[in-house]
Amino acid sequence: MVSLAGLEKGQVVAERTVHLTRDALVRYAGASGDFNPIHYRDDVATRVGLPGVLAHGMLTMGIGSSVVGEWIGDTARIASYVVRFTKPVLVDADAGADVSVTATVGLVKDDGSVRIDLTVTHGDEKVLGKAQAVVLPEPTA
């Protein structure tokens, strides 16, 4: 379990890039129950004015929180997690899409908790804005 003691504002605590494929989107649709065809059919996506198939917003959000969870080692310590969706993740049929996450200490609070600010990008575009998780200190025995 990761200790929050000694963390400083601006410190990068975790980074990861997740490669998404169309197959991954179909699997996520099955797991989430979100079968909107804009997440797996180009013809439907373009018919409604989108540039192509988009990753589920909740999948993108989940990728961000999973980076924090893996770093901290105990997802029960994530007290809150908020994001603003700013850009969609376009998933190419052949090349897929990479979603990159950098988790940085944004604030160390007096109660020992830490706000983690997430930068979540696809290419050069931020796809989540104001993505923040509050992590609680490790429980005492």
C-alpha positions in Angstrom: 0.0 0.0 0.0 1.4 3.4 -1.0 1.9 6.0 1.8 1.0 9.6 1.0 3.6 10.9 3.5 6.2 13.1 1.8 4.3 13.7 -1.4 4.7 17.2 -2.8 2.6 19.3 -5.2 3.6 18.8 -8.8 5.1 15.3 -8.2 4.1 12.8 -10.8 3.0 9.6 -9.1 1.8 7.4 -12.0 1.8 7.3 -15.8 0.3 4.9 -18.2 -0.9 4.6 -21.9 -3.8 2.4 -22.8 -4.2 1.2 -26.3 -7.9 0.9 -27.4 -9.1 -1.2 -30.3 -12.5 -1.6 -31.8 -12.6 -5.0 -30.2 -12.0 -3.4 -26.8 -15.0 -1.1 -27.4 -17.3 -4.0 -28.2 -16.1 -5.8 -25.0 -16.7 -2.6 -23.0 -20.2 -2.3 -24.5 -21.0 -5.8 -23.4 -19.7 -5.2 -19.9 -21.3 -1.8 -19.4 -24.6 -2.5 -21.3 -24.0 0.6 -23.5 -24.6 -0.7 -27.0 -24.9 2.7 -28.7 -23.6 1.9 -32.2 -21.6 5.1 -32.4 -19.1 3.1 -30.3 -18.5 0.3 -32.9 -20.1 1.2 -36.3 -18.6 3.8 -38.6 -21.7 4.2 -40.7 -23.9 5.1 -37.7 -21.2 7.4 -36.2 -20.9 9.4 -39.5 -24.6 9.4 -40.0 -25.1 11.3 -36.8 -22.3 13.8 -37.6 -19.4 12.3 -35.8 -15.9 11.9 -37.4 -16.0 8.1 -36.7 -16.3 5.6 -33.9 -15.8 7.0 -30.4 -14.7 5.3 -27.2 -17.3 5.4 -24.4 -16.8 8.4 -22.2 -17.1 6.2 -19.1 -14.4 3.9 -20.5 -12.1 6.9 -20.8 -13.0 8.1 -17.3 -12.4 4.6 -16.0 -8.9 4.4 -17.5 -8.1 7.6 -15.6 -9.3 6.2 -12.3 -7.6 2.9 -12.8 -4.2 4.6 -13.0 -4.9 6.1 -9.6 -6.2 2.8 -8.2 -3.2 0.9 -9.4 -0.8 3.5 -8.0 -2.4 3.6 -4.5 -3.1 -0.1 -4.4 -6.5 0.1 -2.7 -9.3 1.7 -4.6 -11.3 2.1 -1.3 -8.9 5.0 -0.6 -10.3 7.0 -3.5 -12.8 9.2 -1.7 -13.9 11.1 -4.9 -13.3 11.3 -8.6 -14.6 13.9 -10.9 -14.0 14.7 -14.6 -15.3 17.0 -17.3 -15.5 15.4 -20.7 -13.8 17.8 -23.2 -13.0 15.8 -26.4 -14.0 12.4 -27.6 -11.5 9.6 -28.3 -11.7 8.6 -31.9 -10.8 4.9 -32.3 -9.5 4.1 -35.8 -10.6 0.7 -37.2 -7.0 -0.3 -37.9 -4.7 1.8 -35.7 -7.0 2.0 -32.7 -6.3 4.9 -30.2 -3.9 5.5 -27.4 -5.2 7.2 -24.2 -2.3 8.5 -22.0 -2.7 9.3 -18.3 -0.4 11.3 -16.1 -1.3 11.5 -12.4 0.2 14.4 -10.5 -0.1 15.6 -6.9 -2.3 18.7 -7.1 -2.8 19.4 -3.4 -1.6 17.9 -0.2 -4.3 18.5 2.4 -3.9 19.1 6.2 -6.0 16.0 6.9 -3.4 13.8 5.1 -5.4 13.3 2.0 -4.1 14.2 -1.4 -5.8 15.5 -4.5 -4.4 13.9 -7.6 -4.8 15.8 -10.9 -5.0 13.7 -14.0 -4.0 14.7 -17.5 -5.7 12.4 -19.9 -4.9 12.8 -23.5 -5.4 11.2 -26.9 -2.7 12.4 -29.3 -2.2 16.1 -28.5 -5.7 16.6 -27.2 -6.9 16.6 -23.6 -9.9 14.4 -23.5 -10.8 14.9 -19.8 -10.7 18.3 -18.2 -10.4 19.0 -14.4 -10.0 15.3 -13.8 -9.3 15.0 -10.1 -9.3 12.2 -7.5 -9.0 12.7 -3.8 -7.0 9.9 -2.1 -7.3 9.2 1.6 -4.3 8.4 3.7 -3.5 4.8 4.6 -5.6 3.5 7.5 -3.9 3.3 10.8 -3.9 0.0 12.8 
